[in-house]
């Protein structure tokens, strides 16, 4: 079966998998609900006048706890999958990761500055602390990415190899700064900083979700419109220029789009690794290199993977909860090594 046929079958299958993962995320947890009760609770939240025993409690659990968490996981997973495809297309390397341009490390540095700074100031009001953390993480990711892009520019052109090296250097510098903040932090602050760096959807709320959704929607709508240009870029920059594409503009737009998407995702959920690396690589094996199928498939697969990983993080050590970034790394790294061995990369 050739890749186009596989791709036409894969998208509906991934859509069904995502729908199932979303339903399971609403139903399962420390207090488990049946799939029917969780769906009825969801319909009640939508305004349908359904009645039944225990349905009010189910509506409270789904509406206040699990629905915002599931929506946050869906949005973050989709953005990380799309950003991974964009970076692998930009660098023309299936091993590329969104973190290569420094957005993840910059966001982590911004969050560390917010957490430690707030502690040094004696704490912040409860309503302000989450907003400050998200804004600082988002701004840090954008600032480091802008610096990486500036260092990669020379004589009016963006040199991808230089940008890669600049991203690695600035990521190391940001890591050293985070280590310094960790050294200066007290025990409680260090715990908060460590937990955030491990990534989690815990504490998801509509307040954390709404700022993320417009960014995710914009990334999901914009990147597929550049699928043909990304296909041309796979042939090489000079070939893409001969085909009529503005390569420098495309590079600039890809870097900006990835920085916005990953910065918003990291600001909302912390550091979650390997989703942007493994998902695009795996989907590419199934669909082929055509970005017209690869981008939507990676968005669906990334969202599904993160929902399932969050579900496992909630259930494996219940009532305790594993950091989802640790779980994705534990699952993603061995699987990626298997892919490397299989493909002889």
N, C-alpha and C positions, 0 to 999 in steps of 0.2 A: 504494500500500500504506500503510495507516494505521499510526501509531506502535505500537499494541498488537501488531500482527502482526510488525512489525519487531522489537519487543522480545522476542517469543517466539522468534524465530529468532536474535536476536543473542546471547542468553545461551549457547546451545549452541555457537555459532561461537566466541565468546570463550573458552569452556572448552576447545575443541579447540586454539585458538591458544596458550593458556597451557600446555597439555600439550606441544605441539610446542616452544615456547620453552624449557620446563624440560628436555626431552630434549636440545635443542641445547646448553643451558648445561652439561649433564653431559658431552657428547661433545666439544665443540670447545674449543680452547685452544692454548697453546704445544706441547703434546703431544696431537695429535688422536686420538680414538678413534672407532670406528664406532658408529652408534646401537645396533646389536645388542650390541656389547661393553659399552657403557655401561649398557644395560638389564640385561644379565646380571650385571654388577658390582653393580648396584643390588639385584638379586634375591639375590646372594650376601650382601650386607650385611644383607638381611632374614632371612637364615638358611637359604636354600635351598642344598643341597649341589651346586652346579653346578661343572663342571670344563671346562677348555679352555686352549689355549696363550695365554699372556700375560694370562690372566684375573686372576691375583694382582696384577700391576702395575696393571691397570685398576681393580681393587677399591681399591687404595691411592690412586690418583689421585682417583677418584670419592668415596670415603669420607672422605678427609682434607682434600681441597682443594675439590672442585667441589660436592659435595652441600651442605655448610654455606653456601657462597657462594650457591648457587641458592635455598636456603630463605630466606636472609637477604634476597635481592633480592625474592623473592615476598612476604614479609611486609611489607617496607618499602614496596614499590609498592602493595600492596593498602591499607595504612593511609593512605598519602598520597592515593590516589584517593578513599577513603571520607571522609577529612577535608575534601578539597576540595568534595565534594558537600554535606557538613554546613555548611561555611562559606557556600557560595553559597546554600543554603537559608535560613540564619540571616539573612544580609544581603539576601536576595532580589535578588541581583545575580550574573549569570553571570561577572563579572570578579573575584569575590572569591577569596581565596587563604588557605590556613591561616596563612601568615605575617602576616596582617593583625592577629591578636590577639597578636603578639609572641612566639609560642612558638619560632619558628625563631631569631630574633635572641637571645632569652634563652638558648637552648641553646648557640648559638655563643659567647656571652659566658661561660657556665659552662665550656665546653671550653677557651676561651682562658685563663681563670683557672687551670684545672687544668694545662694544658701549660706556661704560663710560671711558675706557682708551683712546679711540680715541678722545673723547670730551676733556679730560684733556690735551691731546697733541695738542689741537688746531685744530682738524679735520684732515682727511686724504684725499688724492686725490679721486675723484669720482669713478675711475675705481678700486681702491684698497679696498675701504670700504666694498663692498659686499663680496669680496673674503676673507678678513680678518675675517668678521663675520662668514662666513660659516666654515672656517678652525678652528677658535676658538671654535665654537659650536660643531663641529665634534670631536675635540681633547678633549674637556671637557667631552662629553658623553663617549668616550672610556676610559678616565682616571678614572672617577668615577666607571664605570663598572669593570675595571681591579681591582680597590681597593675592590669593593664588592666581586668579585670572590676570591681575595686573602684572605679576611677575612673569607670567607666561606670554605676555604680549611683547613683541619686538618687531620694529620696522613695519608696524601696521598689521601684523599677522599674529595669530595665536598659535604658539608652538605647543602641541599636545604633550610632547616628551618633557619640555621644560615645566609645563603646568603640573605634570605628574610628579616630578621631582620636588617642585615647590610645595605641592600638597603633602608629600611625605615629610618634608622638613618642618613645615608649619604644624602638622599633626603631632610630630615629636615634641615641638616646642610647647604646644598646647597641653600635651600630656605631662610635661615637666611642670608647667604652671599649675595644673590640677593637683599634681603631687605636692607642690608647695602649699596650696590651699588645704589639702588634706592634713598636712603636717601642722598647720596653724589652727585647725578646727578642734573644738572640744569633742567629747565622746558622742554627745547627742547629735551635734552637727555632722560629725564624721559618719554616723550611721545614716543620716538622711542623704548625705552626698553619695555614699556607697550604694544605697538602695536605688537612688535615682540613676546612677551610672549602670546598674544592672538591668534597668528597664522593667516596666510593669504597667498594666492597665488598671491596677488597683486605684480606687478613689476616682474612677471615671465619673464625670458628671456632664450635664448638658452645657454648663459654663465652660468646661475644657473642650467640649466637642465643637461648639459653634464657630470659634475662630479657626479651627482646623478645616471644617467642611468647605468653605469657599476656596481655600488654597488647593485642597485635594480635587475638588471639582474642576478647577481651572487647569491643573496638571493633567487630569484624566481627559479633558476635552482638547487640550492643546497638543499634547505629544502625538496622538494618532494622526493629527493633521500633518505631521512632519515624517510620517512613516516612509513615504517615497523618497524624501531627501536622505533619511537614514540608510535606506537601501542603496542609494547612489554613493553615500559616503563609505560603505563597505568596499567599494571598488577602489577607493583611494581618493585623496583630496583633489588631485589634478583631474581625474576622470569625472568626479562630481562637478567640478567647474565647467568642464567641456559639455556636460549635460545641461548646463544652464542654471545650476544651483549656486546661491551665494553662500559659500562655505564658511566664511568668517562670521557672517550673520547667524548662520545655523549653529556654529560653535557657541557664540555668545548667548543665543537663546536657550540652548541645551543646558549650559552651565547655570544660567539664571533660573531656569525651570526646576532643575534638580536641587539647587540651593534653597529655593522657596519651599518645595515639597518636602525634602528631607529635614530642613530646618523646622518646619511646622510639625512634622511627625515626631522628631526628637524632643521638641519642646513640650508636646502633649503626652508622650509615653516614655521618655528617657531613651537610653541607648539600647537598641535592639539590633543585633548583628545577624549576618548571614542571610537574611531574607532577600536583600537586594543583590546578593551574590549567587546564591544557590537557585532561587526561583527562576530568574531569567535563563540561567544555564540549562536547567532541567527542561523548561518549556521549549527552549530552542532545539533540544534533542528530539522533541515530539513534533514540532510544527515546522522546523526548518528556519532559515535566517530571515524570512520575509517579515518585516516589521509590521505590515498591515494585519497579520495574524498574531505576531509575537507580542505586541503591546497589549491588546485586550486580554490575551491569554495570561500574560504575566500579572496583570492587575487582578484577575479573578483568582489565580493560583496564590498570589501573595496574600490576598484577603483571607482565603480559605485556610492557608497555612497558619496565619497569625491567630485566627479564631480558634483553630484546633490546638495550637500551642498554649493559648491562654486557658482553654478548657482543661488541658492536662495540668497546667501550673496550678489551677484551683483545686483539682481533684486528687492529685498524686499524694500530697501530704496534708489533706484536709484535716482539721480546719486551718492549718497553716497554709501559706501560699508561696510557691517558688517564684523567683524573679523570672519573667518571661524571656529576658535577654539571655540569661544563663541557659535556659532550656533550649532556645533556638540555636545557641552555639553548640550545646552538647549533641543535639540532633543534626545540625547542619554541617559541622566540621567533618565527622566521619562519613556522612553521605557525600559530601563534596570530594573527599579523598577517594571514595569509591568511584565517583564519576571521572576523576582525573586518571585513575588507573584503567578504567574501562576505555576511555577515549585516548589514552596514551599522550595526554597533553604535557 
